[in-house]
Amino acid sequence: MRRDRRKPATPRRNTLPLHIIAIVVGLFMVAPVGYALLGGFKDNSELSGNPFGLPEAWITANYTDVLGSGSFWLQVWNSTFIAVVTTVLTVALAALAGFVFARFAFRGRELFFTLFTAGLMFPFAVAILPIFVLLRTFGLLDNPLGVILTQAAFGLPLTIIILRGFFRSIPGEIEEAATIDGCSPFGFFWRILLPMARPAIATVSVLAVVGSWNNFMLPLVVFSEESSWTLPLGIQQFQGQYASDTARILAYLILAMVPALGFYAIAERHLVGGLTAGATKG
């Protein structure tokens, strides 16, 4: 008598509602970007008469005028410099702190970690006046360091939480084997732990870069000279200067988004892997 070796059929879940929800959410996110992208290729009269349709005549002057502006590229450089230095400083300090909180047992460890996590409940807007006074006292107004150090301080809590969770998921046997081979604690951190934590580091790096790139309030408080403005400040100034030229403003917005979107697209695979790595390693 022949046996039926086929696996029993598993009940197939109805994923159609989830797909519909994902599509609707995606449309809500993509629609404003698509509107701004197409609006940048129109003139103001066509933008008023046909706001959601394709351009009749694709006008590239709105984009080329922005790309030909020296102030735009200066703002791109300022935003890039501040974002890169902020990310390096935040990730470096958080990695060291996360390593200590995850792999060392000492009195008061959980108390200190709780103090760091409490920073997540401290809104930035509430601290803006003390930050301004502190930066003025140390002479950091109109100085990129004023923005970099403040952003790094506010980015440390979340970064430490993510990296600590990942570092704790690394098996202790790996550390014991490294110690037997003569590896110091810092050597284990530098040679073994950091390479293994690459997905988590990529995750916090993306969060730090995007957060710095989109920060508006802090540069507005710190910078008064136009030569130090970042892209969010440049967008505000551009909107005031070309208040009646909506199409050109939309083109400026799209070009200001491109670097951050490009970086996110490159690092997206590492971002997803880093968010789930701590839950799957053990």
N, C-alpha and C positions, 0 to 999 in steps of 0.2 A: 504494500500500500504506500503510495507516494505522499510524502509530507509537503505541505504548502509552506515554503520557507520565506514567503513574503512577510515583511514586517507589518504588524497591525497598523491600520490607518489611524493616524492621530487627528483629533478634531482640529479643523482649520479655523483659526480665529478670524473674525470679521474685522479686518483692519481698514475698511473703507472710511469709517468716521474719523479715524486718526489721520488718514491721508487727506481728507477734506479739510480738517483743522489745520494741518501743516501747510496746505496750499493757500488757505485763507490768510494765515499768519504771514506766509512768504509774500503774498500780494500786498499786504499792508506795509511790509518793509521795503519792497522793491518799487512799488508805485511812486512814492515821492522822488526816489532817485531817478526813475525813468522820466518822470515829468520834468525834473530839472535838467536832465541830459538833453532831452528833445527841445525844451524851451530855450536852451543856449544856442540852438541852431535857427531860431526864429528872430524876427524883429518884434518890436513891442505891439505893433498893430495886429500882426498875425497871432501873437500870444494872447491878446485880448479876445480876438474873434474865434480862434481855434486853439484853445488851451491844451486839449488832450490829444489832438490828432497829429499825424506826421507833418513835418514842415513841407510847405509847397516848394520853397527854394531853400536849400540847405546853406545857411549863412555861417561861414566859418570865422568871420571877422571877430565875433565876440570872444572866441577862444584864442585866436592868434594875437589879439590885442592884449589879453591878459598874459599870455606866454611871453610877449615882447616887453612886458613891464619889468623893470629892474627891481622895483619894490616887492613884486610878487616873489621873485627868486630869493631876495634877501629874507623875506618872511619864511620861505621854505627852509632856508639854511638855519635860521634861528630855531624854528620848530624842530628840525632834525637834530641839531646839536643838543638842545635841551632834552629831547626825548631819549637820545642815545646815552647821554651821560647820566640822566636820571635812572634809566633802566640798569645800566652797569652798576651804579652805586647801590640801588635798591636790591638787586639780585645778589650782589656780592655780600652785603651785610646780612641779608635775610638768610642766605645759604649758611653762613657761619653760625648765626643764631639758631636756625632750625636744626643744624647738626648738633649743637650743644644741647638743645632742648630734647632732641630725639634719642641721642646715644649716650648721654651722661646722666647719672643719678646724683643729685646734690640737694641739700636742704634748701627749700624755698623755690624749687624749680617750677612747680605748678603755679605758685603765686606770681612769679615773674612772667610766666607764659600768659596767665590771666590778665596781667597788666597790659601786655602787648595786644591781646585780643580785645581788650576794652577800647582800644583805639578805633575799632570798627564802629563803635557807638558814638563817636565824637564827631559831629558834623563839621565839615570844613567851614561852612558859612558862619558858624558861631565863633570860630577861632580867627576870623579874618582880621579883626581889629587888633588883638594881641600879636598876631603874626606881623602885621604892618609895623607896630611899635617896635617889636623885636628886630625886624630887619632894618629899620631905620637906625636903631641903636648900634648895630654892628656894621652899618654902612653898606648894606647889601641891596638897597633900592637902586633901580636901573642897572642891576647886575644880574647876569644869568644864574649865578650861584644862589641868589635869593629864591628863584623859582625851583632850581634843581634840588637844593637841600630840603625845601618845604615839601615838594612832591615826594621825595624819597622818604621823608619821615611819615607822611600819610599813607604811603604805599607799603611800608614795612609790615603792618599787622596782617593783612591778607596774604602777603607773600610768605611770611613766616609760617602761617597756618598751613598753606599748601605744601611747602617744602618739608615742614616737620612731619606731616602725615606721610609723605613719600619716604622720607629717611627712616621712619619707624617701621615701614613695611619691608625694608631690606632685612633678610634673615641674619640673625646674630652669628650663624656659623661662618658666614663670609668674613665678618670682622675678626672672629677668632682665628681663622686660617691666615688672614693677613698679619695679625699680631704674632703668630707663631713664626711666620716668615721674616719677622723683624721690622714690620711696617709700623711706624708711629701713628698715633691718632690722627695727626694732620695729614700724614702720608696716606692713610686709609681714606680720609675725606677727599684729598686732592686726586689721587690716582684711581680710586675704585668707586667711591660714592658719587662723585660729580659726573663721571661718564655714565653711570647707571641711571642717574637722575636727569638725563638730558631731556626726556619728554616733559617732566615737571618744570625744569628751568625754561624750556621753550614756552610753556604755558604762562608762567608768571612774566616772562619777557614780553609776550604779546599784550598781556593786560597792562603792563607798565607803559609800553610804547603808545598804545591806543589812548590810555588815560591821560598821558602827558600831551599827546597831540591834540586832544579835544578840550584841554583845560583852558577855560576862558577867564574865570574870576581872578585867579592868582596872578597871571601876567598882567591883567588890567590894573591890579593894585600895585604891582612891583614896577612896571615899566611906564615911563612917561615920555621917553624919547622914541620917535618913530623908527629909528634905526634898530631898535631892540625888539620891535613888535613880532609876535608870532602870528601864525595864520588866522586863528580865531579873532585876534584883534584887527588884523588886516581885513577880514570879512566885514566886521562892524564898520570900519572906516570906509570901506568900499561901498557898502550899502548907503552910508550917509552921503557919499560923494556922487553916486549914481542912483539916487533914490527913484528917479523917473525912468531909468533904463533897467527894467526888470530882467530882460533877456541877458544882458551882460552880467548882472548879479548872479543869475543862475549858472552861467558859464564859469564864473569865479568860484562858486560853491563846488561845482563838480571837479574842477582842477585842484581845489584844496583837499578834496576827499581822496584823490587818486593815490597819493603815496601811502596813506594809512590802509586803504583797501588793498593795495598791492602787497604790502607787508603782511596783512592778515591772510590774504589768499595763499601766500607762500608758506606761512607758518600754521595754516589751519589744521593740517594733518597732525602736527606735533601738539597743537592745542587740545584736540579731542583726545589724543593718546595720553597727554599729561593729566587731564581731568579724571580719567578712568584708571590710570596706572596704580594709584595708591590703593584702590579697592580690589585690584586683581592680583597684586603681588603679595606674597606671604611667606 
